Amino acid sequence: MTDQHNEHHPSEHFETLAIHAGQPADAGTGAVVTPIYQVSTYKQDGVGGLRGGYEYSRSANPTRSALERNLAALEGGRRGLAFASGLAAEDCLLRTLLVPGDHVVIPNDAYGGTFRLFARVLERWGVTWTVADTSDPGSVRDAVQPRTKAIWVETPSNPLLAISDITALAEVAQQAGAKLVVDNTFASPYLQQPLALGADVVVHSTTKYMGGHSDVIGGALVAADTAFGEELAYHQNAMGAVAGPFDAWLVSRGIKTLAVRMDRHCANAERIAAMLVAHPKVAEVYYPGLPEHAGHELAAKQMKAFGGMVSFRVKGGEDAALAVCDRARLFTLGESLGGVESLIEHPSRMTHASAAGSPLEVPADLVRLSVGIEAVDDLLTDLREALA
Ligand SMILES: *Cc1c(COP(=O)(O)O)cnc(C)c1O
């Protein structure tokens, strides 16, 4: 179980791995889907005689192990780990990596909860951080300090969909003796595989595209390297914020359809971004699939397609943006993203409220869409009506 990526797979194609990697038919029953092993402890054959390698479900559980092997295969890493939430995964990674006095470079556009973890929690433990524009590797290099242990990147970023060059940042991290962490939640491993581009570890909120159905909170880490993967696994068990069996099962279930869902998310988002660009009430559209987007060429190089998230600024300021959120009907007003249903939200008052007054503050006239997989004509009609 230590080197999960060395398992034999009949295919290296993503769609096939998503369904089969690490998820063989159940040894006991032949069940084609790994069952929900809703169990805390395991009978030992004599003291220390573990039958299937399982001892206690915080340390390992068969349903979670199946998901963890699958995650490692999909990200091309050596070790996958599943957590109770994306933030639990981040916390485990950061407390494995950092001691008081260490420093992290964080992005100027990021998930609000990630910023809050640095600014309100880890800072009290003596961890310092500097905000940099990660879409400019020079800005990251300038922010590095002697005790920088990690460079944190989200690409595409949340909510402004900026693109950062993973290969260039991996070089900066290596020169700094720091680990490059990529939060791959927005892209999913179907669209982007940061470890292959030089990142050391990938973070996911599996709550989003991986789960895909707005019915579970979960997180994941995938390490490129076996030794660091083992260190993370040690801390996962020592700290205890693991994914429960049912949640792990839901995430595995979601991942099996990730490829087909992402294809539709991307196709629908491209149509919606094009409509918004031409709309007289829209001041600016942020979508890496648009040729005028600053990160378009880079995204075309390091991603398979441009994702399902679209943000835009509404003419008329905050009130106009709030009115669009209120008037949308098919786009449900709500936080989160990555589910089959379309969501609309106002980042500065909702997901990014914790970044108010910080360098990560977002514009008040910004609206963020998580474009779902409904019929695109219905989504276009709903947005046109909300903007009217
Ligand atoms: C949601 C999210 C997180 C946090 O994950 P939770 O599962 O909500 O704890 C981290 N990063 C990004 C990009 C997210 O969208």
The ligand as a MOL file (V3000), in Angstrom:
LIG
                    3D

  0  0  0     0  0            999 V3000
M  V30 BEGIN CTAB
M  V30 COUNTS 15 15 0 0 0
M  V30 BEGIN ATOM
M  V30 1 C -13.8350 24.5500 -1.6360 0
M  V30 2 C -12.3910 24.7550 -1.8550 0
M  V30 3 C -11.4360 24.4560 -0.8670 0
M  V30 4 C -11.8490 23.9710 0.5190 0
M  V30 5 O -12.4370 22.7070 0.4890 0
M  V30 6 P -13.5730 22.2220 1.5130 0
M  V30 7 O -13.8950 20.8630 0.9970 0
M  V30 8 O -14.7060 23.1950 1.4520 0
M  V30 9 O -12.9490 22.2100 2.8760 0
M  V30 10 C -10.1070 24.6240 -1.1770 0
M  V30 11 N -9.7090 25.0920 -2.3740 0
M  V30 12 C -10.5870 25.4130 -3.3420 0
M  V30 13 C -10.0830 25.9150 -4.6580 0
M  V30 14 C -11.9460 25.2650 -3.1200 0
M  V30 15 O -12.8150 25.6010 -4.0830 0
M  V30 END ATOM
M  V30 BEGIN BOND
M  V30 1 1 1 2
M  V30 2 1 2 3
M  V30 3 2 2 14
M  V30 4 1 3 4
M  V30 5 2 3 10
M  V30 6 1 4 5
M  V30 7 1 5 6
M  V30 8 2 6 7
M  V30 9 1 6 8
M  V30 10 1 6 9
M  V30 11 1 10 11
M  V30 12 2 11 12
M  V30 13 1 12 13
M  V30 14 1 12 14
M  V30 15 1 14 15
M  V30 END BOND
M  V30 END CTAB
M  END
